[in-house]
Each structure stands twice: as C-alpha cells, then as structure tokens.
Amino acid sequence: MFTWQEVIGLSAGFFLLLVFIPYLTSIYQKKTRPNRITWSIWALVGFILCFSYYSSGAVNTIWVPVCSAVGHLIIAILALKYGEGGWNNFDRGCLLSAGISLVLWWQFSSPTIALAINICIDFLGALPTIRKSYYQPYTEDPFSWTIFLSAHTLNLVALQNWSFVLSAYPLYLFCSTATIVIFLLRPKIIRRQTTSGKQRSKRKIHKS
C-alpha cells in the first residue's frame, strides 16, 4: 500500500511533467524566450541532483527532480533555437561559477555536501532567468511558472522528514520558483494598484 506522502510525491512529479506542456507551447508561440544558460545548467545539474538526492534517502519527493530533469533537457535543446542569452557577462559569470562548483562537487564523496553544492549550481543557473523575469517579465509565461510553483508546493507537502538533506532541495525549488512568479506578476500588480489609485482619485474629485 502507498502512503499518502508517496501518492502526493508521485502526483507532484506527474503534475510537474504536465506543466512543461504549456511552457513548451508558449515557446513555440514565441511568447517565451527561455534563457540558454539557465536551462542548460538546470538540465545538467538536474540529473546529477537526482542521483545525489536519491542517495541521500529521498523516496517520496524524488519524482519532482526526475521529471524536472527530463523537462529541463527538452527545453535546453529548444532554447538553442528559440531562446536568448548566454553571451552577456552576467550569463557567462553564472556559467563559470557553475563550472567551478561542478569541479568542487567531484571532490566530495559526501551526499550531503554534494547536494548542497548542486543546489548552489542550480541557483546559479536560475539567476539569469530570475534577472530576466524582473527586467523582462514579458519574455516568460506567468501561467506556466504559476503551475510550476503549484507542483513544488505539492512536493513540500509530500515531505515526511524535514531534515536538511531531504528538505533543502524542495524548499529551494519552492523559493526560487516563487521569486520568479512574483517578478512576473509584479507588472500586473503595479497596473492594478495604479488603476485603483486613479479610480479613487476620480471618486474624490467627483465627490468634491
């Protein structure tokens, strides 16, 4: 019999795999221009994280990393044609730092240290997209990222043991994705606040 945490973990992984469909669709529709550095690093680190995370004892929450790695690889390939970035100083700095971190990863045999280093590498890969989401929110699909966030939230619920080794990666995925979602929704929130402010001002003028 499956425990409820195992069912949620499997559901989160399957859900995340489905999430890539609207993101891929938005790429083909040219609504999204994925950053080449981000998705290349995520694809590489994704499979490494799967092995280190599994060796650390993760079972229920392993499905999200596995499905993420597969999805990242597909998008990394598509980004070569439909994506952007990879050549500016910021992107190259992230790639260089990720490369140094990979060298450090090979020097350690501890699954815990390897997991921590890989999370750092993954974050370095996320930085170009986080930066792009802040300055160019129109180049990413908010709907897809919101569903990504929902899948990572489900993955947190699937945790049975909140030790550092088992909770660090799901928490990192949740926080980094939540940051991207906030940045992508920020222009809409600002527009709503601006519209509401103008409407209040008109009402005050009308009443006076």
N, C-alpha and C positions, 0 to 999 in steps of 0.2 A: 504493500500500500504506500502511496505517495503521501508525504506530509503536506500541510498547506503551504509551507515555505517552499517546498520543491515545486509545487504546482505554480506558485506565483513566480518563481525563478524561471521556469520554463516559459510561462506566459509572457514574462518581460522580454525574454530573448526572442521569442516568435514575434511579439509586438514590435520590437526594435527592427527586426528584419523587414517587416511590412512597412515600417516608417520610411525606409530608404526608397520605396516606390514613388511617393510624391516628390521627394527630393530629386530623384533621378529624372522625373517628369519635368520638374522646374528647370533642370539643367538643359534638357532637350528643347524646352520652350524658350531658352535663353533668358529666363527670369533670375537664374542663379549662376554666378561665375565662381566656382569653387577655387580656393587658393591651392596651388600646386604643392607648395611646401607643406602646408597643414595636412593634406590628405595623404601625401607620400610618407610623411613621418608617422602618421596615425596607422597607415597600413602596415608599415614595417614593425613598429612598436606593438601594434595590436596583437600580432601573432606571438611575439616574444612575451607579452603580458599574459596571454592565455596560458602559456606553459608555466611561467613563474607563479601566476595566481593559483593555478591548479595544484602545483607542487606545494603551495603554502597551506593547502587544505580546503580551498573553496570548492563547493559542490553545487549548492543551490543557486549561487549567483554567477556561475561560470558561463551560463548561456548568453548573457549580455555581452561579455568580452568576445566570445566566439562569433556571435552574429555581427558585432561591431567590426571585427577584423575583416570578415568577408565583405561587408558593405563598404568599408574604407578602401579596400583593394579595388573594388569596382569603380568607385568614384575617383580614386587616384589615377586610374587608367583613363577615365573620361576627361579628367582635368587637364591632361596633356593636350587635348584638342579644344575643349570648351572652357577651360579655366583661365585663371590670371595669376600674376605674381610669380615669385620665385627668383627674381633677379635684383630686387632692390636691396639696400644694405640691411634693412631690418630682417627680411626673409632669409638672407644669407647668414646673418648673425645667428638666427634661430637654428638654421640647419647646421652651422658649425658647432654650436653649443650642444645640439643633439648628438652630433658625431662624437664629440669628446665624451659625452655621457655614456654613449654606447661602448666606448673603449673602457671606461670605468666599470661598466656593467660586466664585461668579460673578466674582470679581475676579481670579482667576488663570487664565492660559491654559496653564500647565504641567500635563501629565497626571499627573506625579509628585506635585506639590503638591495637585492636585485629588483624587487617590487617597487621600493621607494625610488630608486634611480630611474626605473622605467616610467613611473608616474611623472617624474620631473621631465623626462624626454617628451612624454606625451603632452605635457603642458607647454613645452617649448614649441611643439607642433601646433598647439591650439592658439598660441599668441597671434600669429598673422591673421587668423580668422576672427579672433576677438577684437583685434585692432580694426579690421575691415568692417566688422559689424557696428563699431562705434562711429567710424568716419564715413562708411559707405553702406548703410543699412539696406539700401535698395538692391544690393548685389547678392543678398541672401533671402531665402524664403522663410518668413516667420512661422508659417503654419507647420512646415516640416520640423523646424527646431523646437516648436512647442510640443510636438509629438515625441521627439527625441527626449525632451525633458520628462514627459509623462512616463516613458519607458524606464528612465533612470530612477524616477521616483518609485515605481513599482519594484525595481531591483533593490532599493533600500529596504522596502517592506519585507523582502524575502530573506533578509539577513537574520540568522539565528544567533550568531556570535558577533558581538560588536568589538572584538579585539582590533588592534591597529592593522594587523596583517589582512584580516578579512573585510574590514570596513573602509580602509583607506581608499581603495580604488573606486568602489561605488560612490563614496562621498565626493571624491574628486570629480567623477563624471557628472554628478548632480550639480555641483557648484560651478564647474566650467560651463556646462550647458545652460544653466540658469543665467549666468552672466551674459552669454550670447543672446538669449531670449530677451533679457531686459534691454540690452542695447538695440536690438532690432525693433522692439515695441516702443522705445523711447520717442521717436518722431511722432507716432500716433498719439501718445500720451500728451506730448507737448502741444500738438494741434488741438486736442480736446480741451486742454486747460486754457489755451489761447481763445478758442471759440466760446467756452463757458465764460471767460472773463469779459469778452466783448459783449456777450448777451446780457450779463449782469450790468455792465456799464450802460447799455441801451435802456434797460429797465429803469435804472436810476435816473437817467436823463428824461425818460418818458414820465416818470412819477413826479419829477421836479417841474 
